[in-house]
Amino acid sequence: MSQKRTFKDWVIATRPWSFPASAMPVLVTLGYLFWKGMEVDWTIGVFTILNVVLFHAAGNTWSDYKDYKSGVDREDTVGGLSIVSGQFAPEEIKRLSLGLFAVAIAGGFALVWLTGITTLYFGLAGALLTVCYPWLKYRALGDLDIFLTYSVLPMLGTSFVATGEVNLSVLLLCVPVGLITVGILHSNNTRDIEQDKRAGIKTFAMCVGGKVSAVLFCLEMTVPFVWIIAGVILGYFPYWSALSLVAVVPAVKNAMQAFRYNREGMSALVGVDEKTAQLQLGFSVLLFISFIVAGVL
């Protein structure tokens, strides 16, 4: 392939707009642990964020490669355009993915050396779920994979590498943060129901149908805020966490756009996945700030 590409082109091929899905669970967990009065190793925490994002980038490119090889992504596909647009050859994206995996794995072993063998178990589980994601997605288990990979595992793992012990209370954060992340995938799969049928795969959105999927997405946009309110009332989160409710505005907008699916079909959901990633960024940063403020005051 003779087409000249810049470094920016290679970065865009990793779908960086989606990185809040992997970075924010770690950031929010660090803030939560700080509020709980635990001694947090912030240097390790930042390193963890960078390494998790590297794994995410590797997973994105691996998924694009597998989707192309499986016939999921074609010329008329909305997402995953790095290959079908002709900008990159399939083998180039595959090599990019393997290279990113290699760097991320090296970073993972560095974390194991710095923090202990327990980190290896979290890393192996995350790497396995990342590599197997396309296979699981094609069998309606992609949503579960994403919830585990981008909420449960990084939150528990972060609690260990940053404090030296696994703090199960961080699982309280899995629902609000995890549901929004699953919403990124769910809106994508709802939009692509017809195209995925053509490819012969079965996503969770296909199993429940477009109308139910739209309703589920709306729940993924609203339940996190109900969870935060309940957590504040019950004392699981500081009252400062109500600051994250500011993000309910874009969440409601996303939900309203999803409801248009019944009238407009696939076109109604174009761009909702990126908007949901932006929501994750805003919501999680506000939640992180609330924990830091509560911990300081």
C-alpha positions in Angstrom: 0.0 0.0 0.0 1.6 3.2 -1.2 -0.7 5.7 0.6 1.3 7.9 2.9 0.0 8.1 6.4 0.9 10.3 9.3 1.4 9.5 13.0 -2.0 11.1 13.6 -3.6 8.6 11.1 -2.2 5.7 13.1 -3.4 7.2 16.4 -6.9 7.7 14.9 -6.9 4.1 13.9 -6.9 3.1 17.6 -10.2 5.0 18.1 -8.9 7.3 20.8 -12.4 8.8 21.4 -13.2 5.6 23.2 -10.4 5.8 25.7 -12.4 7.3 28.5 -14.0 3.9 28.8 -10.8 2.4 30.1 -9.1 5.4 31.7 -12.0 6.7 33.8 -12.6 3.5 35.9 -9.0 3.7 37.1 -9.2 7.5 37.8 -12.5 7.2 39.7 -11.2 4.4 41.8 -8.2 6.4 42.7 -10.4 9.3 43.8 -12.7 6.9 45.8 -9.7 5.3 47.6 -8.4 8.7 48.5 -11.8 9.7 49.9 -11.8 6.5 52.0 -8.6 7.7 53.6 -6.3 5.1 52.1 -2.7 5.8 51.2 -2.8 6.0 47.4 0.3 5.6 45.2 -0.5 8.2 42.6 2.5 7.4 40.5 1.5 3.8 40.1 -2.1 5.0 39.6 -1.1 7.2 36.6 1.0 4.4 35.2 -1.9 2.1 35.5 -4.1 4.5 33.5 -1.6 4.7 30.7 -1.2 0.9 30.6 -4.9 0.2 30.6 -5.3 2.7 27.7 -2.6 0.9 25.8 -4.5 -2.4 26.2 -7.7 -0.7 25.1 -6.0 0.6 21.9 -4.7 -2.9 21.2 -8.2 -4.3 21.8 -9.8 -1.7 19.5 -7.4 -2.5 16.6 -7.7 -6.2 17.2 -11.5 -5.9 17.1 -11.4 -3.9 13.9 -9.1 -6.6 12.3 -11.4 -9.4 13.4 -14.5 -7.6 12.3 -13.1 -7.1 8.9 -11.9 -10.7 8.5 -15.3 -11.9 9.7 -17.2 -9.8 7.3 -18.8 -7.6 10.0 -17.2 -4.4 8.7 -17.8 -3.6 5.0 -17.8 -0.6 2.8 -21.2 0.5 4.1 -20.4 0.0 7.7 -20.6 3.1 10.0 -17.7 2.3 12.4 -14.4 0.5 12.0 -13.4 2.4 8.9 -9.6 2.1 9.1 -9.5 -1.0 7.0 -12.7 -0.8 4.8 -11.9 2.7 3.8 -8.7 1.5 2.3 -6.5 3.7 4.5 -4.9 0.7 6.1 -4.4 -2.9 5.0 -5.8 -5.6 7.3 -2.3 -6.9 8.1 -1.1 -3.3 9.0 -3.9 -3.0 11.6 -3.1 -6.5 12.9 0.6 -5.6 13.3 -0.4 -2.4 15.0 -2.6 -4.3 17.4 0.1 -6.9 18.2 2.7 -4.1 18.7 0.4 -2.3 21.1 -0.3 -5.6 23.0 3.5 -6.2 23.3 4.0 -2.7 24.8 1.0 -3.1 27.1 2.2 -6.5 28.3 5.6 -5.2 29.0 4.0 -2.4 31.1 1.9 -5.0 32.8 5.0 -7.0 33.9 6.5 -3.7 35.1 3.4 -3.2 37.3 3.7 -6.8 38.6 7.4 -6.2 39.5 6.4 -3.0 41.3 3.3 -4.2 43.1 3.2 -8.0 43.4 2.0 -11.2 41.8 -1.7 -10.4 42.4 -1.4 -7.8 39.7 -0.6 -10.6 37.2 -3.9 -12.3 37.8 -5.8 -9.1 37.0 -3.7 -8.4 34.0 -4.1 -11.9 32.6 -7.9 -11.8 33.0 -8.1 -8.4 31.3 -5.8 -9.5 28.5 -7.8 -12.7 27.9 -11.1 -10.8 27.8 -9.6 -8.2 25.4 -8.3 -10.8 23.0 -11.5 -12.9 23.2 -13.8 -9.9 22.9 -14.6 -10.3 19.2 -15.5 -14.0 19.7 -17.7 -13.2 22.7 -19.3 -10.3 20.9 -20.3 -12.5 18.0 -22.1 -14.8 20.6 -24.0 -12.1 22.4 -21.6 -11.8 25.3 -19.8 -8.6 24.3 -21.7 -6.5 26.8 -20.7 -8.8 29.7 -17.1 -8.8 28.5 -17.0 -5.0 28.4 -18.5 -4.6 31.8 -15.9 -6.9 33.3 -13.0 -5.5 31.3 -13.8 -1.8 31.8 -15.3 -1.7 35.3 -14.9 -4.8 37.6 -11.3 -5.8 36.7 -9.7 -2.3 36.4 -11.4 -1.1 39.6 -10.3 -4.1 41.7 -6.9 -4.1 40.1 -6.4 -0.4 40.7 -7.3 -0.8 44.3 -4.5 -3.4 44.7 -1.8 -1.7 42.7 -2.4 1.7 44.3 -2.9 0.6 47.9 -1.5 -2.9 48.2 -4.8 -4.5 49.0 -8.0 -5.5 47.1 -10.8 -3.2 48.4 -14.1 -4.8 47.5 -16.0 -1.6 48.3 -14.8 -0.2 44.9 -17.3 -2.5 43.3 -19.9 0.1 44.3 -18.5 2.2 41.4 -19.0 -0.6 38.9 -22.7 0.1 38.3 -22.6 3.8 37.4 -19.2 3.8 35.6 -19.7 0.3 34.0 -23.2 0.9 32.7 -22.2 4.0 30.9 -19.3 2.1 29.3 -21.6 -0.7 28.3 -23.8 1.9 26.8 -21.0 2.8 24.3 -21.0 -0.7 23.0 -24.8 -1.2 23.2 -25.6 1.9 21.2 -23.1 0.8 18.6 -24.5 -2.7 18.4 -28.1 -1.5 18.2 -27.2 0.8 15.3 -25.6 -2.1 13.5 -28.2 -4.8 14.1 -29.0 -5.3 10.4 -25.4 -5.2 9.3 -24.5 -7.7 12.0 -27.3 -10.0 10.9 -25.8 -9.9 7.4 -22.5 -11.0 8.8 -24.0 -14.0 10.5 -23.1 -13.0 14.1 -25.3 -12.6 17.1 -24.9 -9.6 19.4 -26.9 -9.0 22.6 -28.7 -6.1 20.9 -29.8 -8.5 18.1 -31.1 -11.0 20.7 -33.4 -8.5 22.4 -34.3 -6.5 19.3 -34.0 -2.8 18.4 -36.9 -1.5 20.5 -35.8 -3.2 23.7 -32.2 -2.3 23.0 -33.2 1.4 22.9 -35.0 1.1 26.2 -32.0 -0.7 27.7 -29.7 2.1 26.5 -31.9 4.7 28.2 -31.6 2.7 31.4 -27.8 2.7 31.0 -27.9 6.5 30.7 -30.2 7.0 33.7 -29.5 4.3 36.3 -26.0 5.6 37.0 -27.4 8.9 38.3 -30.0 7.1 40.4 -27.3 4.9 41.8 -25.2 7.9 42.8 -28.2 9.6 44.5 -28.9 6.4 46.4 -25.3 6.0 47.4 -25.1 9.6 48.7 -28.3 9.0 50.7 -27.1 5.7 52.2 -23.6 7.1 53.0 -21.7 5.0 50.5 -20.5 8.1 48.6 -19.9 11.6 50.0 -22.5 14.3 49.4 -20.1 16.0 47.1 -20.7 13.1 44.7 -23.9 14.9 43.7 -21.7 17.1 41.6 -21.6 14.3 39.0 -25.4 14.8 38.5 -24.4 17.7 36.2 -23.7 15.1 33.6 -27.3 14.0 33.5 -28.0 16.6 30.9 -25.9 14.9 28.1 -27.1 11.6 29.4 -30.8 12.5 28.8 -29.9 13.9 25.4 -28.3 10.5 24.5 -31.4 8.7 25.8 -33.7 10.9 23.7 -31.7 10.3 20.6 -31.9 6.5 21.2 -35.7 6.7 21.4 -35.7 8.0 17.9 -34.5 4.5 16.7 -38.1 3.3 16.5 -38.9 5.9 14.0 -35.6 6.5 12.2 -33.8 3.2 12.5 -30.0 3.0 12.3 -29.5 6.6 11.3 -30.8 7.8 14.7 -27.9 6.2 16.5 -25.0 7.5 14.4 -22.6 9.2 16.7 -24.3 8.1 20.0 -21.4 5.8 20.9 -18.9 8.7 20.7 -21.3 11.0 22.7 -21.6 8.3 25.3 -17.8 8.1 25.6 -17.8 11.9 26.1 -20.5 11.4 28.8 -18.2 8.9 30.5 -15.4 11.4 30.5 -17.5 14.2 32.0 -19.4 12.0 34.5 -16.2 10.3 35.8 -14.1 13.5 36.0 -16.9 15.1 38.1 -17.1 12.0 40.3 -13.3 12.0 40.7 -13.3 15.7 41.7 -16.1 15.1 44.2 -14.1 12.4 45.9 -10.9 14.5 46.0 -12.8 17.5 47.4 -14.5 15.3 50.0 -11.2 13.7 51.0 -9.5 17.1 51.4 -12.3 18.7 53.3 
